[in-house]
Amino acid sequence: MDSTLRNVIKFVVVSTIVLTLSAAAFLAGFGSAYLLTGHGVLPAWPAVAPAATPSSPPPGETEGEVVLTPTPTPVPIPTPTSDDEEAFQLFWEVWDLVQRNFYGELPDMQEVAYAAIRGMLSTLDDEYTAFIEPEVAAILAEDATGEFEGIGAFVDMDEEG
């Protein structure tokens, strides 16, 4: 009977330890995922900027001194005023979600802007409307000037074309 009781106690102790370690591992994983995905961030409170306002002096201080106490001044949060601004607000909300939740390396903002411009122009379904990046446009503009360097030639249009 003594060995049976000892086995039961061992089982209970080992089970308690395993259960405690499992719960700790679960909470550690859940907590890290909660914080890393941005859901663990404290709710955004309205932004306030402290403004100093004079107040009456506390007891024990002289009457000639003015004590400044900060008073929170609410800063207005910009709200979209038109449908176009609402659409771009959606764009920036989605980009914020991508920045917080995407696990790979994000492209720089210039690449994102160029891709957004290309996407916008592709919705026009016009094969003659295209976006040329500034570096490429500068090379094309230089090539189209009609001058060739190095051989001393100048190309010009005459009346016949």
ZISULHU-V207887 format. One line per field, one symbol per residue. psi: psi as a letter, one per 20 degrees, with the letter a starting at -180 (. if undefined). burial: # if it has 16 or more other ideal C-beta (glycine too) atoms within 10 Angstrom, else .. A space follows every 50 residues. Layout:
BEGIN
psi->???
burial->???
END
This chain:
BEGIN
psi->hghghggggggggggggggghggggghggggghghhiiijqqqpqppqpp ppqqrqqqqirqhiqpppppppopppppqpirhghhghggghgghggghh ipiapqrrhggggghhgggghhiiloiipqppqhghhggghhhjijqpqh ikqppqpahi.
burial->.................................................. .................................................. .................................................. ...........
END
